[in-house]
C-alpha cells in the first residue's frame, strides 16, 4: 500500500468516527465517554494478543482494526472537548520515538543493547523532569497492570540500578525461602500472614522468570491453556463411557490426566 493510500485509509476511519459522534450519527457512539470505553480498550488489546497467538494474519488484522478504533474513538472525544485530536496523538508518539532513538535519527554512533537501554532510561527521566513528573525509580508502573506484569516491571526497574541478585542461584534460594515461610504461615493459620507470604512467593517466582528470560504472565497463561485442554480430555473421556466426575475416583481421574499429558507430548514430538 502506498503512503497516499495509507493516509486515505486512516483519514477515512477518522472521518467515519466524526460522523458517528455527530448529532445525526449513532446514539450509542455519541453517549460514550473515556470512562465507558476503558473496558473495550482492554478487551480489544487482549483480543489482539489472542489473535497473535493463533498466528492468523486475517484475525490479527481485524483485531488490530478494533484496537485502532478505540484509539481513534478516544481521540475524537477529547477533540470535541478542545483538548487534542488524533493528529496530536500521532505527532506526540512520533516525536517521542525520534527523541528516544538518537542513534537512529540524529546520526549518532550505534551502541549495544545495554547501552541503548541506559540511554532510553536517561531520556525518559529527562522527559519526566521537563513535565514536572516524579523521577522516582519505581514510578511510572501503573497499579492497574495485571499483578504478574507489574511485578516484573517493578523488579526490572530495581535491577537496572543494581538492586538484584548476581546469579540465578540466589533467586532459587529466595523462592525456597519464601515457600518455607508460606508453609510456616499456613501452620499458624493466620489469613493475613498466609496472604502476605503467598504474595512474597509469587513475587520471587516472577523474578526467577525474569532471570530465566521467561515472562511469568505468558508462562502462566500457557499453563492454564494446558490445564483446560487436559481437563476437557478427562471430561470427554468420561462422557464417552457414560461417567461423571462425581462417579469417578481420584485414581481414575489422575490416569486420564496422564493420558492427556502423553497425547500432548506425542503431538509436540510429531510437530518437531
Secondary structure, 3 states (H helix, E strand, C coil): CCHHHHHHHHHHHHHHHHHHCCCCCCHHHHCCCHHHHHHHHHHHHHHHHHHHHHCCHHHHHHHHHHHHHHHHHHHHHHHHCCCCCHHHHHHHHHHHHHHHCHHHHCCCCCCCHHHHHHHHHHHHHHHHHHHCCCCCCCCCCCCCCCHHHHHHHHHHHHHHCCCCCCCHHHHHHHHHHHHHHHHHHHHHCCHHHHHHHHHHHHHHHHHHHHHCCCCHHHHHHHHHHHHHHHHHHHHHHHHHCCCCCCCCCHHHHHHHHHHHHHHHHHHHHHHC
